[in-house]
Amino acid sequence: MLITIIGRGHSGTRAISHTLARSGVYMGAVQNVSGDLLPPEDLYEACRVMARHVTHKGGLAWDFSRLHTMPIDPAFTRLVESYLSSVLSNTRFERKGWKLPETTLIYPWIVRLFPDAYYIHWVRDPRDSIIGEHVTDDLARWGVPYEHTDNVRLRRAISWKYQREIVKATPPPRHAILARFEDFVLKQEETLAKLKAFLGFELVKIPVRPDSVGRWKTDRQQHDFDFFTEDIVELGYESSVVSSQ
């Protein structure tokens, strides 16, 4: 059984990574305190390989259609298999997986490489997600075409939107579930029960911090953008007065 977590950086993915590890899932030979599988460089380069085939249509619109039908670049496959070598080669554990937020950037080809894997789509209110800095804030670093801006919060917001769009554009894999970070924090037992039903095994509780939910409400910088509105509604988050870009 192969499990991976799909979620942008600062979406609280470390919580589910730690939960899986403490529940007996082998999450790779080397991990950092965030539960990321290390070293990440090969997967980083795989992101750049796949991004060459994403077309920017202007604004916040991208065409991902080629990714679903074209042959996967052999270089991409080699890089991903190299990154996951400690996971894929391990024969001691029945349940294996990995977590690295940048996996979200290559979700379409990850699904094609691992069609039978179990995908946990981990989401967090975008207004909280963009408060903190992350290496995926500037999509240009990953070869993704977009309209660059010097506005740091807007860059982060565009990155969040791009990652949301690439996941939505990908044909659903056989095994996938969406889980909200906020529900994990505030209703952990209920959320773990849903994940148990999805994965088929017990998951342990971990300590959580309720104050990690709704930080945007006291944030003094811009955290709300017009293009968040639809996703906030779709994901069931509390709406607010949306400021203009």
N, C-alpha and C positions, 0 to 999 in steps of 0.2 A: 504494500500500500504506500503510495507516494502522495504527500500532502504539501501544498505550498500556500503562502499567504500573499494575496494581491491587495496592495494598498499603498497609497502615497506616503512618503516620509512625513512624520509628525501626524500620522493618523492613529497612533497608538498600537501599531503592529507588534511592538515589543511585548505587549501584554499577552497576546495570543501565542507568540513564539515561546515565551516562558511557560505558558500553560501547557503547550504541546510537549515541550521538553520534560517538564515535571510529570507529565502523564505517560511517559515511556516512549515518546517518539524521538528517534535519533535525528537530530537537527544539524548534523555535520561535525567534522573533526575539530574545527576552531570557530568559536563565536565570540563576539564582543558583548558588552554589557547590555546592548539593545537586542540581543538575540539574532544578530545578522551573521550569516555564514561568511567566513573570511577565508582567504583574501578575495576581494571583490573585483579585481582588475579585469579578469577575463569576461565577466558578465558585463562590466562597464563597456568594454570594447564591443561586445555583442549588441549592446544598445545602439551603438553608432553604426554598426553594419546594417541593422534592420531599418534604422531611421532614413537611410538613403532612398527607401522605397515608399516613404510617406510624402504625399503631395499637399502643400499648403495652398488652400483655396482663397486665402485672405482672411483677415480678422481672426475669429475663433473657429474657423472651419478647416478641417483637414480631410483628405481622402485616404482612407485606409484600405480600400477595396483590393488593391493588388496583393496585399499581405495575405489574403485568405485563399488565393488561387495560385500565385506564382511559386516556382520551386524555392524552397528555403535555401539560402546561400550556405554552401558547405562550411564556409568559415564561421558562420554563426553557430552551426551545430557543434563544430569542434570547440569553440569558445565556451559554449554552455556546458558541454560535457566535461570540459576541463575544470570549469568552476565547480561543478557538482560532483567531481570525481570521488570525494570522500563519502558522499551520500549514495551515489549510484553503485559504487563498488562494495558497499557494506552488506554483508550477508548475515550478520548476527541479529539484526533487528527486522521484525516483520513490518513495522511501521517506521517510515523514514520521511524526511521532508526538509524544507529550508525556508528561510525568510530573508529577503533583501528587498527593500522598497523599490529599487530600480527594476526589479522583475516586472513591475507594472508597465514599464515603458516598452517591454517586448512581449506583452501578453498574447497577441495574436499568434506569434510563432511558438511560444511556450505551449499553448494549447494544442498546436499541431504536432509538436514534438512529443508531448505527454498527454494524449487524449484520454487516458484512463486515470489520470491523477485526480486528486480531490482538491478543489480550489475554494479557499475561504476568502471571499471578497470582504475586506475589512474597511469600513468607511467611518469617517468622522465629520462632524460639521465643518464645512470649509472655512468658516470664519474663525474657528479654533485652529484648524490645520495650518493656516498661513501665518499665524502669529510668530512662529519660530522659523529660524533659518534652516534650510536643507540643501544638500548638494544638487537636488533636481530643480531648484528654484529657477535656474536659467537653462531653458531647454536647449539653447545653442550648444551647451557643453556636451550634449548627447547627440548632436547632429540633427536635432529636430528643427525644421523651419518654422519660424513664427516672427511676428512683428515685434522686434526688440523694444524695450522701454527701460529707461533709467529709474522708473518708479519701482522700488523694491517690492512693495506689497502687491502692486499690479503684476509684476513678474511672477511672484509666487501664486497669485490667483490664476494667471494664465496656465501655469504649470499644473495646478490642481484641475483646471477645466480640461486640459489636454488629456490628462490621465483618466479622468472620468469618461471622456469621449472615446478613447481608444478601447476601454473596457466595454462600453456600451455597443461599440461597433463590431465587436468580435462575436462570432457565432458561439452561443453558450456551449461549454463542454458538457460531457455526460454527468459529471458530478460537480456541482457548484452550489454555494450558499452565500448569502449576504448577511453580514453581521455588523451591527453598529457598535462602535467603541463605547458610546454613551450607555447603551443597554448593558454592555459587559460590566461597566463600572457600577451602574445604579441597580441593575437587576441581574447580577452575575449568575445566580443559580438557575434562573429561567433561561438565560442565554446559553449556559453550559448544557442544559437539558436539550436545547435545540441542536447544539453542535454534536452532542452524544448521539442523537437520533440520526444525524447526517453521517458521522464518521463511524459509528458502531462500537464505540468503546468509551469508558468512563474518563472524564476530565477532572483534574483537581482544581480546587480554588486557589487563587493567589491573592496577595494583598493588593488593594486598589486604593486610589485617592479620589474621593468624590469631588474635590476642588479642581480636578483636571477637566471637568465638564463645564461648559459655558463660560470659559475664560474671556471670550470675545465681549461679554457684557460689560466688563470693566476695562477693556483695552482702549487706549486713548488714540491709537492710530487707525488708519482706514483698514477695515477688515471685511467690508461688505461691498459687493460689486453687482451691478445689474445682472450680469450673466450667471450669477449664483442662484438667482431666484427660482428658476425651474427645478434645479437639482435639489435645492433646499426643500421644496414642496414634495418632489418625488421621494426623497429619502425620509420624509416625515419629521423634519426639524421645525422648530419654532421660527416663525417669520419675524422680520424686523423691518424698520424703515430702511429701504435700500438707498444708499447714497450713490450718486453718479460717479463715473470714472473720473 
